[in-house]
Amino acid sequence: MAGPLAGLKVVELAGLAPAPFATTVLADLGADVVRVDRARPGFDVLTFPHDPLSRTRRWIGVDTKAPAGREIVLRLVDGADVLIEGFRPGVTERLGLGPDVCLERNPRLVYGRITGWGQDGPLASAAGHDINYIGLAGALEPIGRAGERPVPPLNLLGDFGGGGMLLAMGVLAALVERASSGRGQVVDASMVDGAALLTAGMHGLRNIGLWRGGRGQNMLDGGAPFYDTYETSDGRYVAVGAIEERFWADLLKVLEVDPGAVAGRLDPEQWPAVKQKLAEVIRTRTRDEWAARAEGTDACLTAVLTPEEAREHPHNASRGTFVDVDGHGQPAPAPKFGRTRPDTPEAPHEPRSDTAEVLLSLGFSAEDIYELRADGVIA
């Protein structure tokens, strides 16, 4: 595959959400990824056909608890640049695949780890999910309507933005450092740390007194009339982000609203009244009618699209924001590059279907592979 990471070799120890997302980011950009899964299928809660988090990598099945299986993974590590794992602290150490063992085998290895709480701290070994991590990070409490309970933003902040994406960034940073030092290192990515980092802008606004209200009462959380969603006559929604004065002026022109009828837009005391007026006007037309009226202006009014609609939008189509992989729509690799633009992602392979090919590339003979399979060490 083309892409800026062409030639980079990555070993992925199969897991859920954040680790495979980090690996997908690397694979999308050209890295050669081998996913190591269990030798025998189990309850794979998030393994399913056409999954973007399984695309563009080879997939092998190995019993890592067996000494021979552990040695297979270490043979992969010998020639790898990166290893990605997303288990609780101590799991890979107990398997004999922890960072000390792997870095002794390959001192240039970047060993990427993603957990909810981090590798240390009082909660390091506790169970949890995205909602728990972003709750502790202070990222969940501000999200929601005033007077209502916090609303989880899917699992975008913890698993993906503050988890997998942060791990991918950390791995790439460690690779840059390796270019000068010649040495690998451990990257300890925590979803709590990452989700907290994503709130940096909100902390900045709070520090200068521009984030003073409770949930749903501030400029960027749906409290302000110029930064919110509004229902349209067909029961769908538009998004309004007319923060600056000139954008607000364009918005009022599109809505055909007299500025005097919505005075005081910067006064939080007036926000409910201004919002009510906008809501009444926006409810008089359909979502797509408003989007059409706003097109070509700086009103900062756009349609709120479903994921299916987003794939078909002319702007996204022109940018190639989504691609078809084996007949199924998926987000395209991002960002875009001028010289080393990645190819279309490969469809996910069948689980554990590449075991023989990968072992042959490691120097195992056909007889070795037969015996390992007979012993249940590989799929």
Order of alpha helices (4+ residues) and beta strands (2+ residues): beta-alpha-beta-beta-alpha-beta-alpha-alpha-beta-alpha-alpha-beta-alpha-alpha-beta-beta-alpha-alpha-alpha-beta-alpha-alpha-beta-beta-alpha-alpha
